[in-house]
Amino acid sequence: MGLVINDKEWAGKYKLKDIQNKIILGDTIEVMKKMKPKSVDMVFIDPPYFLQLPKKRLIRWEVKTDVEGVNEQWDKFASFKEYDNFIKKLLKGVKRVMKPNATIWVIGTYHNIFRTGKIMYDLGFWMLNDVSWFKTNPMPNWLNVRFTNATETLLWAVKDKKVKKYVYNKEVAREYSMKDFNSKIVFNVWRLPICMGGQRLKNADGKKLHSTQKPEALLERIIRISTNPDDVVFDPVAGTGTTGYVAKKLGRNFIMIDKEEKYVKAMQKRLKGLQTKL
């Protein structure tokens, strides 16, 4: 069996051995229904942000080049109600496949993170922390009509309030706090640049393949702090596959799902490249 599984060609339920260290091409809500309950150790979700962007062209004033925003179809919803229903289905599916002591990380901006947090509480998730990712090189604010968005919020949670024995590698967390702030106190603020340079995947035209690709350093922190070697890390809306790529580098297992064939092909190429390095 290869690295990619086409869900449309798969009959029946998925066993963990079938999908561990695999990319599944398919509708994540439907795929999760076929997965074994209580089978993953950690979940990372970078969902659509539903930015509600106007249909207009943004140009950098000085250099006269276009601003590459988030304009893909996967970020478009007819209403907040439709968006909330999608997030609710996504989180329900994820909760079902999480082990009893698994943790979940969800990232977002002010456009969606508060709605997502409310849905998580309604579904019984218990928040451990919110983490502010301070971007040391944020996208500039070209219009100058409000503050530049230099942060994203991560919500870190367990399945319910009773969960106690979740993974939190405190010495690893302290290592990053020393790096960011020269402090042994572990703050819920992380200082990291956005994805850039050689890490940024490009399409045939040389443009960003994915508008919200996350930096490997961000996933490295998350995975090192909240998982142990050989744990199963699950990303149900995997995009360019940074979660699985970093998990594999760190000696963890992964399961990734995405419905966009162009992203699945990019993930496959990326992971095959990693295999030659390991």
Secondary structure, DSSP 8 states (H G I E B T S, - for coil): --SEEEGGG--S---HHHHTTEEEES-HHHHHHHS-SS-EEEEEE---------S---B-TTT--B------GGG--SSHHHHHHHHHHHHHHHHHHEEEEEEEEEEE-TTTHHHHHHHHHHTT-EEEEEEEEEESS----SS-SS----EEEEEEEESSTT-------HHHHHHHHHHHHS-SS--SEEEE--S-GGGS-B-TTSSBSSTT---HHHHHHHHHHH--TT-EEEESS-TT-HHHHHHHHTT-EEEEEES-HHHHHHHHHHHHHHHHH-
